[in-house]
Every structure is written in structure tokens, then in C-alpha cells.
Amino acid sequence: DPLEVYEPWLPVDLWQQALTTLHGFMGHGGATVMLAAVLIRLMTLPWNLRALQKQCDRIELMPVYLDLAKAVQEAQKGGAAQMAAAPPAPPGYQFTCLMPLYIWGYFTLRGIVAHPDTFRSFVVEPTLWLDSLVLPDPFGLLPAVSALAVLSNVELNTPKPLPGQEENAQYMRLVVRGAALTFAPVTTLLPSAILVFMATNAAYTAILTWAFRRYR
């Protein structure tokens, strides 16, 4: 409804104003969304690096843990020891930090897409091969790029399977591939701005994870 007064939540309003200000400096809608996505991730870089370090430590210590668990299980069978239940793992970076910011960014872009009259300078400007960022990609390139970014993270950063777990690891990789390819047709209905945001986040995750594991 063009006559409806748009009153977003304060956090969403702040990010929308920041995005339109950034667009005023950049002058390019697609580049603005990409830069905004990268800035959001850079805000949480210390926590991201800490989470990656814990993930790498967990991968390296997994063989030791499995050997210890096997030894404890054998001791239990002999009645020599009892294994205490492991404490539940606390929520990680993905759920406590990244997911709220990702949802926040999604609703920021969704508000712009749903109220183009309020954000004319951002909406009416053609970007790349698109007439507007609020419209779906007519050629389906952005959904393909988004799916490829997700798949690149899986292909580049999946750790080597433990001995005896090769079949399960290959099965999980095929499941992730299938999920990404299945979800890709659904994303063709999304506004291009949201697809640019999703693809940038996925590419950032793939590159950062690969670089950290290679050069840490």
C-alpha cells in the first residue's frame, strides 16, 4: 500500500539509513549490498576467528577423543570405570552472533524491497543486468552464483574424513550438494538484493575459512 506509513523497528531503521547513506557514497546498488554484507561480517571477525580456531582444534583432537572413548568403553565393559556424560556444548558463533546479524540484514533489505517508494534512490537505479534490485533476476544468474558460493564452501572446507568414516563423509557431502541445488530454484523468486547479500556472505565464509585453515 503506497499510502501506508512505513515505520520499521529501530534496529532495522538504523541499518536502512546506514545502507542508503552508503549507497549515496557508492552510487551502485549491488556494490552497496556487497560492501554492507562484508562490513557486517567484519564487525564479528574476532568471534569468527575464535570459532574457526575451536573448529580446527576439534578436528585435530577428534582422533584422540575417539581412541579415549573406545578405551573408556572397553573399561566399562570390564566394570573398571564409568564414563560421565559430556556437558552440552554451548551455542557457537553461528547461532549466537552470525545468525542474528544475518536475520537483521535480511529484514533490512526486505523492508527496502517491500517499500520501494520510501527508498527510491536505491530501488530505481539499474544494477548490473538488473532493472532494479527489488526484482528477481530474470536470467537466474544470481541464484546460480549463490548456490555456487555455498557449494564452494563445502568443497573447499570440508575436513578430511577420519579412517573408516569415508563413506559417511561422502554421503554428507552429497546431502549438502543436493540441498544447495534443491534450494536454488526457490531463490529465483527472491529479490536480487537479498540474493546478492546471500552470495556475498557465502563467498566470505568460504574464503575466510579456507585462508584461516591454510595460513593459521
GULUMVO-980537 format. One record per residue (C-alpha): y, x, z. Coordinates in nm, 3 decimals. Layout:
<atoms>
{Y:Y; X:X; Z:Z}
...
</atoms>
This chain:
<atoms>
{Y:0.000; X:0.000; Z:0.000}
{Y:0.321; X:0.178; Z:-0.117}
{Y:0.529; X:-0.027; Z:0.126}
{Y:0.324; X:0.082; Z:0.427}
{Y:0.491; X:0.331; Z:0.659}
{Y:0.276; X:0.640; Z:0.686}
{Y:0.258; X:0.760; Z:1.046}
{Y:-0.014; X:1.026; Z:1.083}
{Y:-0.132; X:1.175; Z:1.408}
{Y:0.093; X:1.451; Z:1.533}
{Y:-0.152; X:1.739; Z:1.463}
{Y:-0.213; X:1.609; Z:1.110}
{Y:0.161; X:1.557; Z:1.057}
{Y:0.235; X:1.916; Z:1.165}
{Y:-0.020; X:2.056; Z:0.921}
{Y:0.103; X:1.835; Z:0.639}
{Y:0.458; X:1.953; Z:0.692}
{Y:0.338; X:2.313; Z:0.701}
{Y:0.141; X:2.259; Z:0.381}
{Y:0.436; X:2.107; Z:0.196}
{Y:0.659; X:2.391; Z:0.319}
{Y:0.405; X:2.644; Z:0.195}
{Y:0.392; X:2.461; Z:-0.135}
{Y:0.770; X:2.493; Z:-0.161}
{Y:0.734; X:2.872; Z:-0.145}
{Y:0.423; X:2.899; Z:-0.362}
{Y:0.512; X:2.643; Z:-0.627}
{Y:0.144; X:2.590; Z:-0.712}
{Y:-0.069; X:2.320; Z:-0.553}
{Y:-0.409; X:2.482; Z:-0.596}
{Y:-0.291; X:2.821; Z:-0.469}
{Y:-0.127; X:2.648; Z:-0.173}
{Y:-0.451; X:2.477; Z:-0.068}
{Y:-0.647; X:2.801; Z:-0.109}
{Y:-0.395; X:3.000; Z:0.094}
{Y:-0.389; X:2.732; Z:0.364}
{Y:-0.770; X:2.741; Z:0.389}
{Y:-0.767; X:3.121; Z:0.423}
{Y:-0.490; X:3.111; Z:0.685}
{Y:-0.690; X:2.860; Z:0.888}
{Y:-0.989; X:3.092; Z:0.885}
{Y:-0.779; X:3.397; Z:0.969}
{Y:-0.649; X:3.216; Z:1.277}
{Y:-1.004; X:3.221; Z:1.413}
{Y:-1.106; X:3.564; Z:1.280}
{Y:-1.168; X:3.728; Z:1.623}
{Y:-1.404; X:3.447; Z:1.726}
{Y:-1.567; X:3.455; Z:1.384}
{Y:-1.637; X:3.828; Z:1.408}
{Y:-1.775; X:3.786; Z:1.759}
{Y:-2.008; X:3.512; Z:1.636}
{Y:-2.124; X:3.730; Z:1.345}
{Y:-2.194; X:4.016; Z:1.586}
{Y:-2.406; X:3.790; Z:1.806}
{Y:-2.589; X:3.664; Z:1.498}
{Y:-2.666; X:4.018; Z:1.384}
{Y:-2.782; X:4.117; Z:1.733}
{Y:-3.007; X:3.811; Z:1.745}
{Y:-3.165; X:3.904; Z:1.412}
{Y:-3.223; X:4.264; Z:1.520}
{Y:-3.371; X:4.166; Z:1.857}
{Y:-3.591; X:3.887; Z:1.724}
{Y:-3.900; X:4.111; Z:1.669}
{Y:-3.867; X:4.243; Z:2.025}
{Y:-3.838; X:3.890; Z:2.159}
{Y:-4.143; X:3.773; Z:1.965}
{Y:-4.351; X:4.063; Z:2.098}
{Y:-4.235; X:3.988; Z:2.451}
{Y:-4.309; X:3.617; Z:2.414}
{Y:-4.656; X:3.700; Z:2.284}
{Y:-4.720; X:3.928; Z:2.580}
{Y:-4.599; X:3.664; Z:2.827}
{Y:-4.816; X:3.401; Z:2.660}
{Y:-5.122; X:3.622; Z:2.694}
{Y:-5.035; X:3.686; Z:3.058}
{Y:-5.003; X:3.314; Z:3.118}
{Y:-5.349; X:3.256; Z:2.979}
{Y:-5.481; X:3.505; Z:3.231}
{Y:-5.287; X:3.339; Z:3.512}
{Y:-5.086; X:3.653; Z:3.581}
{Y:-4.739; X:3.517; Z:3.512}
{Y:-4.538; X:3.213; Z:3.425}
{Y:-4.261; X:3.210; Z:3.171}
{Y:-3.940; X:3.040; Z:3.276}
{Y:-3.776; X:2.806; Z:3.032}
{Y:-3.496; X:2.968; Z:2.836}
{Y:-3.149; X:2.838; Z:2.915}
{Y:-2.992; X:2.629; Z:2.639}
{Y:-2.771; X:2.823; Z:2.405}
{Y:-2.402; X:2.737; Z:2.428}
{Y:-2.232; X:2.581; Z:2.125}
{Y:-2.141; X:2.851; Z:1.879}
{Y:-1.838; X:2.933; Z:1.670}
{Y:-1.931; X:2.683; Z:1.401}
{Y:-1.916; X:2.381; Z:1.633}
{Y:-1.652; X:2.480; Z:1.888}
{Y:-1.398; X:2.644; Z:1.659}
{Y:-1.462; X:2.612; Z:1.287}
{Y:-1.577; X:2.251; Z:1.269}
{Y:-1.269; X:2.104; Z:1.446}
{Y:-1.037; X:2.306; Z:1.223}
{Y:-1.232; X:2.205; Z:0.915}
{Y:-1.208; X:1.837; Z:1.008}
{Y:-0.840; X:1.881; Z:1.088}
{Y:-0.777; X:2.032; Z:0.745}
{Y:-0.979; X:1.758; Z:0.577}
{Y:-0.772; X:1.480; Z:0.735}
{Y:-0.454; X:1.667; Z:0.648}
{Y:-0.546; X:1.670; Z:0.280}
{Y:-0.688; X:1.320; Z:0.295}
{Y:-0.355; X:1.189; Z:0.425}
{Y:-0.173; X:1.355; Z:0.138}
{Y:-0.422; X:1.221; Z:-0.116}
{Y:-0.407; X:0.867; Z:0.026}
{Y:-0.025; X:0.858; Z:0.037}
{Y:0.098; X:1.024; Z:-0.283}
{Y:0.438; X:0.853; Z:-0.263}
{Y:0.513; X:1.041; Z:0.059}
{Y:0.419; X:1.380; Z:-0.088}
{Y:0.547; X:1.352; Z:-0.445}
{Y:0.627; X:1.721; Z:-0.494}
{Y:0.273; X:1.817; Z:-0.401}
{Y:0.095; X:1.536; Z:-0.586}
{Y:0.266; X:1.502; Z:-0.924}
{Y:0.255; X:1.869; Z:-1.018}
{Y:-0.024; X:1.961; Z:-1.265}
{Y:-0.253; X:2.235; Z:-1.133}
{Y:-0.486; X:2.447; Z:-1.347}
{Y:-0.657; X:2.200; Z:-1.585}
{Y:-0.589; X:1.906; Z:-1.350}
{Y:-0.317; X:1.646; Z:-1.388}
{Y:-0.297; X:1.617; Z:-1.010}
{Y:-0.480; X:1.745; Z:-0.704}
{Y:-0.531; X:1.390; Z:-0.580}
{Y:-0.757; X:1.309; Z:-0.878}
{Y:-1.123; X:1.409; Z:-0.922}
{Y:-1.197; X:1.696; Z:-1.157}
{Y:-1.264; X:1.532; Z:-1.498}
{Y:-1.476; X:1.827; Z:-1.614}
{Y:-1.680; X:1.872; Z:-1.295}
{Y:-1.589; X:2.240; Z:-1.265}
{Y:-1.464; X:2.229; Z:-0.907}
{Y:-1.782; X:2.059; Z:-0.777}
{Y:-1.984; X:2.329; Z:-0.953}
{Y:-1.769; X:2.606; Z:-0.806}
{Y:-1.800; X:2.455; Z:-0.458}
{Y:-2.180; X:2.433; Z:-0.487}
{Y:-2.200; X:2.790; Z:-0.620}
{Y:-1.990; X:2.915; Z:-0.328}
{Y:-2.232; X:2.756; Z:-0.082}
{Y:-2.532; X:2.895; Z:-0.269}
{Y:-2.377; X:3.242; Z:-0.282}
{Y:-2.357; X:3.244; Z:0.096}
{Y:-2.727; X:3.156; Z:0.117}
{Y:-2.835; X:3.411; Z:-0.142}
{Y:-2.619; X:3.696; Z:-0.012}
{Y:-2.652; X:3.650; Z:0.362}
{Y:-2.999; X:3.514; Z:0.433}
{Y:-3.165; X:3.778; Z:0.657}
{Y:-3.494; X:3.934; Z:0.563}
{Y:-3.786; X:3.727; Z:0.695}
{Y:-3.999; X:3.860; Z:0.975}
{Y:-4.352; X:3.974; Z:0.892}
{Y:-4.568; X:3.669; Z:0.846}
{Y:-4.269; X:3.436; Z:0.805}
{Y:-4.204; X:3.499; Z:0.436}
{Y:-4.337; X:3.161; Z:0.326}
{Y:-4.130; X:2.967; Z:0.580}
{Y:-3.817; X:3.163; Z:0.490}
{Y:-3.866; X:3.092; Z:0.121}
{Y:-3.921; X:2.723; Z:0.198}
{Y:-3.596; X:2.703; Z:0.398}
{Y:-3.407; X:2.877; Z:0.119}
{Y:-3.538; X:2.623; Z:-0.132}
{Y:-3.434; X:2.340; Z:0.102}
{Y:-3.077; X:2.473; Z:0.124}
{Y:-3.061; X:2.520; Z:-0.252}
{Y:-3.184; X:2.167; Z:-0.308}
{Y:-2.937; X:2.023; Z:-0.055}
{Y:-2.643; X:2.202; Z:-0.221}
{Y:-2.744; X:2.088; Z:-0.569}
{Y:-2.811; X:1.733; Z:-0.449}
{Y:-2.473; X:1.707; Z:-0.281}
{Y:-2.287; X:1.846; Z:-0.585}
{Y:-2.287; X:1.517; Z:-0.787}
{Y:-2.141; X:1.335; Z:-0.486}
{Y:-1.848; X:1.578; Z:-0.472}
{Y:-1.746; X:1.484; Z:-0.827}
{Y:-1.589; X:1.173; Z:-0.671}
{Y:-1.376; X:1.371; Z:-0.425}
{Y:-1.010; X:1.457; Z:-0.489}
{Y:-0.965; X:1.804; Z:-0.633}
{Y:-0.755; X:1.922; Z:-0.337}
{Y:-1.048; X:1.869; Z:-0.099}
{Y:-1.285; X:2.048; Z:-0.338}
{Y:-1.050; X:2.348; Z:-0.358}
{Y:-1.041; X:2.353; Z:0.022}
{Y:-1.421; X:2.334; Z:0.049}
{Y:-1.484; X:2.600; Z:-0.216}
{Y:-1.234; X:2.841; Z:-0.059}
{Y:-1.395; X:2.802; Z:0.283}
{Y:-1.744; X:2.859; Z:0.147}
{Y:-1.636; X:3.166; Z:-0.052}
{Y:-1.453; X:3.307; Z:0.251}
{Y:-1.763; X:3.264; Z:0.467}
{Y:-1.988; X:3.430; Z:0.210}
{Y:-1.759; X:3.731; Z:0.158}
{Y:-1.680; X:3.785; Z:0.526}
{Y:-2.044; X:3.758; Z:0.634}
{Y:-2.161; X:3.993; Z:0.360}
{Y:-1.889; X:4.252; Z:0.435}
{Y:-1.949; X:4.238; Z:0.810}
{Y:-2.324; X:4.290; Z:0.781}
{Y:-2.280; X:4.570; Z:0.529}
{Y:-1.995; X:4.768; Z:0.686}
{Y:-2.007; X:4.695; Z:1.061}
</atoms>
